[in-house]
Amino acid sequence: MTLGIQKVEALDEGHFLCVKWEDGSESSYPCVWLRDSCQCPLCFLPSAGARRLLFEDLDVNIVVKQVSLADRRKISITWPDEHTSEYEAEWLKKRCFSEEARAVMQADLFLPERQYWGSDFQLPKIPFEEIMHNDESTYKWLCTLKKVGIVLLTGAATRQGELVRLGHRVGFLRLTFYGPTWQVQDKADANNVAYTTGRLCFHTDYPVLQHPPGVQFLHCIKQTATGGESEVVDGFHVCNTLKKQNPEAYQILSSTAVDYVDVGVDYCDFAVHCKQRIIDTDSRGQAIRINYNNATRDTVFDIPAEKVRPFYAALKEFNDLLNSAEHKFTFKLEPGDIVTFDNWRVLHGRQSYPSCSEVTRLLEGAYADWDIVMSRIRLLRKRVLYKD
C-alpha cells in the first residue's frame, strides 16, 4: 500500500508545502519546484516524459494560493494565476527532499554501491548464452559489472561477431577510431601497442578521448599456449589506498591535467589530443574515473617545470600500488571467454607472449558507454523485479 497523506499545509508565507504522512513523518517541498514539476498536460508531455513548461515562464518566487487534500492519496494546488496542479502521494514521497530519501532515490537510479577487491579476487562468471536469452541473468551480469567492475562470460562461440550480438543485447556498441569492434593480435607496423606481443602495463583504454568508453568487452577467439595472461586491478581500491597512504600524491593526480595523444589510421585517419586528470573525483573527493594509459601519455606536458618531478613521484607511487602483489589479479582467457569490465575503474594489462609467423593469440574488442548499460539495467529491473 502507498503511504497516505494525513495533512498538508503551506509554510513560510506560501513558499514551502509541508506534507505530513500517515506514519508520522513529514516532507517539505519548495513551491517553486512543485510549480516547475507540474504534471498536467499543459506543463508536461507524458509521451516523452519531458517538461513542456518554459523556464522563462516560471516565477522563482511563486507561492501557493490554495492547497487541498483528496482522499489522502493526492494533493491539489491552485497557483496565483489560477493554474491548478495535482500530485500523487507516491510521486511526492519518492521525491522527498530529506537527506535519507534523496540517498535512496540516487541509489535506485545510479547503483553506487561498490565491492572492492585485490589479488584474492574471485572472478564472477556467467555463461554467455544464458545472458543472451535470459533477462534475469542479463540483469545479474550488468548489476555485478556495476558493483564489482568485472565479469567473465563463458562459452561464447570462437568466431568474430559475438560482441556485436552482445552489444545488441545491451543496446548498441560505441564506435571509435578503431572501428565498432577491433582485433587484438600481433600486427606488422602496429598502430597500437596492444597489437604487439609485448607486455602491456596497467592502463585504461582511450583516455585521449574527452569521454572515454565506460565499458570494455574482450572476446578470446584464439589463445597462445605460452604467456598472454591477463592482469586486472581495481583502480578505485588502489585510489583509496593511495589517498590514505599519501594524500598529497592523490591530490596531485586528481588535479593535474595530463596531455594524451593518439595519431594514426585505422577505421579512418585520426589525430586526437586531450587533457585528462589521472584520477577524476566527485565533489567529495571520491574517485569516479581513472584516465591512465602510459603508452598514449604525450611528451607535451602543460604544467610549470617545477611541478613536473612531484607529478612523476605521485604517478610512480600510484603505478607501484597498481602492480603490487596484494592488488593485481592474474588469469588467462580461454577461447570462448568474454571479459567485460568497467573501463573507468578497472585497469588491465597483459603479459608478453612469443612472437610467431602465424597468429597464435586473437581477441576481438568492443566498447559500450555506461549510459547505455545503465539504461538497460533500469529497463531490465522493471521486467525482472516487477514482472508479477
N, C-alpha and C positions, 0 to 999 in steps of 0.2 A: 504493500500500500504506500502511496505517495504521502509524505508528511503534509498534514494540513496546516492552514494558517489560522491562528487564533485571533490575531488583531493586527491592524495596520494603521499607522498614523504618520503624518508629516511632522518633521522636526526642523530646527534651525531655520525658522521662517520659511519653510517650504522647500529648502534646498536639499534635504535628505528625506528618505522614506524609511521608516523603521518597521520591519516585519517581525512579529512575534509568532513563533511556531508552536504547534501543539505540544512539543516535547519540552517547552520552556526556554529554548534557545532564541536568540534574536539575530537578525541580519539588518545591516544598514546599507542603503543603496543611494548613491548620489543621483539627484534628479536629472542632471544633465546627461548622465549615462543612460538612465531609463528612457529619456526622450530620444536620444541618439539610437537606442536599441529597439524602438517601437517595431512590432511585428505585423502591423496592419498592412494591407495591400498597397497603400499609398507610400509607405515608408520602406517596405521590404519586398523583394522578389523571391517568393518561395521556390520557384522552379530553378533558380540559380543559387539559392542560399546566400543572397547578396543584398546589401543595403542600397535602397534607392534614394534615401534622404540625402540631399546635398549638404555638405558640411557648412557651406555659406548660409544655408537656411536654418542652421542650428543656433539657438540662443544659449551661450555657455553659462549664462546667469539665470536660466529658467527655473521657475518654482512651480510646485503643484498648486492648482486651483482647487481641485476636489479629488478625493480618493474614496473608493468604496470596495467592499469585500463581498464576493459572490460565492456562496456555498463552501467556503474555506479552501477552495481549490484555485481561485483566480482573483486577481485584483484589477480594478479598472481606475484609470487616472484621466481626469479632464485637465487639459492644459489651458493657460490663459487665452490662447487663440481659439478655444473650444474644440481643438483636436482631441480625440479620445484614443487611449492606448490600453491594451489588455495584456496581462502577463500571467501565465500559468504558474502554479506553485512549484512544480517540479523544475521548470525552466529557471525560476528565480533561485531556488535552493542550490542548484549546480553552480550558479554564478555568484554566490555569496562572496563578499569581499574580505572575509576573515582570513587570517594567515593560514589556518588549517584547511579551510575549504579551497583556497587558491592552490595550496600544495597538492591536494587530492586531485583537482582538475588538471594541473600541469603533469602530474604523474600519469594520469589516464591518457592524456594527449601525447606525451613525448617519451614515456617509459625510461626515466632517467636512471633507474637502478643499475648498478654495475657490480659485477663479480670479478674481482682482481685475481690474478694468477701468476705463478712463476714456473720454475723448472719442473715442479712436481705436478704439473697440469695434466688433467685427464681430458683429452680432446673429445668434445661431443661429436657423435657420429649418427647420421640418419641415412637410410637408403635413398638413393636419388629418385628412383621411380615412385617411391612412396610419397615424396613431397610433390612430385609432378601430378599425382592423381588424387591426393587426399588433403582436404583443406586443414584438418587438424594437424597433420604432420607439417604442412607448409607453415602454418601459424606457429608451431613449436620451433621450427627451424629459424624463422625470422626473429621471433622473440628472443631465442637463445643467442642469435647473432648480435642483437642489440645489447643484451645483458653481458655476455661473455666476450664478444668480439670476434669469435671464430668458430666455425662449424665445418666438419668434413662430411661431404655427401659421398656415398659409396655406391659402386655398381653401375655407373654410367657406361654407355657404350664407348668403346675406344675408337672413336671417329670424331672428326671435326663437325661442328654444328650443334652439339649438345648444349652449349652455352646460349645459343640463340633460343632454343627451347626453354631453357631456364629463365632467360630474360623475359620471354613472353609470359611465363608463369608469374613473374613479379610485376611486370608492366612492360618495360622496354629497357634496352641497354643504352649506355652512354657512348655516343660517338666521340672519338678523339682523333688526333692527327695520325695515330697508328691504326685507325680503322675501327669498325664496330666490334670486331674481335681481332686478335693478333696471335701469332705463333712464336713461342719462345723456344728457340733452337740455335745451335751453332751456325752462324751465317758468315760468309765471306764479306769483308768490308762492312761489318756490323754497324748499324746506325744507332745502336743502344747497347750498353754494356751487358744487358741481360741476354743479348744474342751472341754470347761467347760461352766458353766452357769454364771461365774463371770464377773464383769465389765472388759472391755478391754480399757486401756488408749490409747491415740492417738499414732499411730505408722505408719510407712511404712513397707510393707512386705519385708522380705528377705534381709536386709542389710548385712547378713552374707555371701551373695554371692558377688564375685568381681563385677559382673554385675547384679544388682537386676532387676527383671522384671519391664518393664516400664509401663504396663497397667494391671489392675486387673478387673476381672468380678466376681460379686457375684449374684447368682440367688436364689431368695427366693422361696423355694418349700413349706415350712410349717412355719407358724409364731405363736409364743406364744401369748396368749391373754394378758398377763401382762408382761411388761418390754421388753427387747430386742431391744430397739430403737437404730438406727444407728446414729453415730455422725461423722461429717467430718469437716475439717478445711483446708483453703487454705494456705498451708505451705509457698508458695512464698510471699504471702501477709504478713504473720507473720514475715518472714525473713526481708522484707523491713521495717517493724515496728521496729524490734529489731536493725537493722543496724542504724536507725535514733536515737533510744532511748538509745542504749548502744553499740557504735561501737567496744569497747574493747571486749564485750561478743561475738559479731558477729565474730570478728577476731579469738577469741579462738575456737569457734565452727567450723569455716571454715578452721582451720589449725591443729587441734589436731586429731591424728589418734586414733580412739576408737576400741577396740577389741570386736568382736562379735563371738558367738559360737552357734552351733546347732548340737547336737549329739542324735542319736536315730535310729529307724527303722520305715519305712513306705513303700513307693514304693520299696525301698531297704534300706539296712543299710547305715548310713552316719555319718561322723564326720567332720563337716565343721567349719573352722576358717577363719576369715577375719578381715582386718583393714579398717575402713571407717571413713571419716570426717562426722560429723553430717550434715554439710552444705557443699556441693560441689559447687564451684563457677567457673565462666569463667574468662577470662583474665581481665574483667572489674570489677570483684568482685561481679557480679550478681549471685544469687543462681540459679543453674541449676538442682540440685538433692538433696533431703533430705534423709539421711540414719539414721533413728531413730526408734529403737524398744527396749524399756526398758527391755522387757522380755528376749531378747537374748543378751543383752549387757553383756559381760564377766566380771567375777571378776578379771581376769588378766587385768592390765592396764599398758601399756608400756610407761609411761612418768615419769619424775622426781617427787619425792614425793611432793616437794614444789609447783608444778603446779596443783596438784590434786584438792585442795579446790577451786582455781579460776575457774577450769573447771566446777566443780559441781555448783558453783554460776551462771556461764553463762548458763548452761543447765537448771537450776532451773528457771531462768528468761524466757528462751525460752519456757519451758514447761508451765509456768504460762500464757504466752501470747497465747499459743495454746488453753488453757482451758478457756480463758476469755470469758465472755458473748458476747462481741462485735465481736468475731472471729468465734466461733464454730456454726455450723448449725446442728440441730437435726431433724430427720424424722424417720418414721417407714416403713420398707419394707412390702409390701403386697404380698401374694402368686402370682407368675407370674411376679413380678418385677425383673429386672436385672439391678443392679447399675454398671456402667462402669466408671472407674476413673484412673487418672494419678497417678501411684504409686510412681513416683519421686517427685510429687508436693503435692498431697492431702493426708493428714494423716487421718486415720479413726479409729474409736473406736466403742464400743458397751456398752450399759447399761446392767446391770445384769438382769437375769430373774429367776423365781422359778425353782428349781430342781424338777424333776418328774421321776417316774419309766418308763414312756414311752417318746418317742421323741416328744417334743412339738414345737421345732424350728429346721428347717433343711435348710441350704443354701448349694448350690454347688458352688465351686470357681474354677477359672482358671486364667492363665496369658497369656499375649502376649507381645512381645517386641516392642518397639517404631519403630525399623527398619521395622518391618512387617507392622505396622499401617501406617507409613509414605509412604511406598511403595504403599499401597492400595489407600491412598489419592491421590497420584500423578497419578496413573492409572485411578482412577475414575474421576479426574479432566479433563482428556483428553476426556472421554466419555460424561461427563455432560456439560462441558463448551464449548466444540468444536464439539458436535455431529452433528451440521448442516454443 
